[in-house]
Amino acid sequence: MRKLILLLGLASLAAGSAVAQDYPSRPIRIIAPFGPGTATDTVARVIAFELSSLTGQSVVVENKPGAEGQIGAQAAAAAAPDGYTIFVTTQTTQAINQHVYKTLLYDPVKSFAPISGLSSGAQIVMVRNDLPVKSIADLIALARAQPGKLSFGSGNGSARGAAELFKIMAKVDLLGVPYKAQTQVIADLLGGRIDVTFSDFTTGLPPVRDGRARGLAVTSPQRYPGLEQFPTVAESGLPGYESRPWNAAYAPAGTPRPIIDKLNQLIREAVASEAYRTLLRTTLGVPFPGSPEELAAFQENEIRKWGEVVRIAGMKEP
């Protein structure tokens, strides 16, 4: 019996290796769980371009925004585990949602096979121009003087988590306003309908740089390369504060390991490309490639970290 099991295992491995040798033989789709123009969408599109160049196959990005990434995550989890669906996502779907929502139609760990990290970065704390604050200290003082009056917008769990962590550490009460996408948050901030947001650089920096909004600080532990004019939240009165959004690639659970290894190799090449490095120079991101095992261990730590933030902040949805 043991010999039979061993032979079956070897046969399965050989079959998987043969499939990987021919992979990919048809178009690939990348599911992005946030809308066009968001940081995740931008990363997904550059990865798609590079994968298409490397494989000679068409690689199409499908945006499936809504419910803080849950719609896209469900679609990716339900896809055939054949290597022709890649899920490019963030800690919102893979580390935060499971703590916030009582019911998810996907499991952040069991529904996916990790492929590789893609990039990591930081966020910028930004306010509407007519809000009378010019620093994190000013923001904390105003929020304490007007508890529950100032509003923050969030188009994903990363932005919301960063704001909730800020509320905990600063001991302030801010009114959270959820959006489907961070691009919508920025539009309402510029329109004066909300007061503050903790935004990824892709959507947040352009209006800060051209003067339509005011940047107060960055969420990295040290001043961010290229944005040294902005202090960190930690040095602005909240020692230990840190929020680092990230992007990573996954496949549906059950995708054969030889195909995962092939995808890991291809994505590492994509991350090392000049186009991807140009994107990171523009968005001030940091490349974050690694093995499937490294991504799984990193995700485990992120789940633990954000679970504690959600618990203390009381972010649990009914």
Secondary structure, DSSP 8 states (H G I E B T S, - for coil): -HHHHHHHHHHHHHHHHHHHHH---S-EEEEESS-TTSHHHHHHHHHHHHHHHHHSS-EEEEE---GGGHHHHHHHHHS-SSSSEEEEEEHIIIIIHHHH-S--SS-TTTTEEEEEEEEE--EEEEEETTSS-SSHHHHHHHHHHSTTTSEEEESSHHHHHHHHHHHHHHT---EEEE-S-HHHHHHHHHTTS--EEEEEHHHHHHHHHTTSEEEEEE-SSS--TT-TTS-BTGGGT-TT-----EEEEEEETT--HHHHHHHHHHHHHHHTSHHHHHHHHHHT-EE----HHHHHHHHHHHHHHHHHHHHHHT----
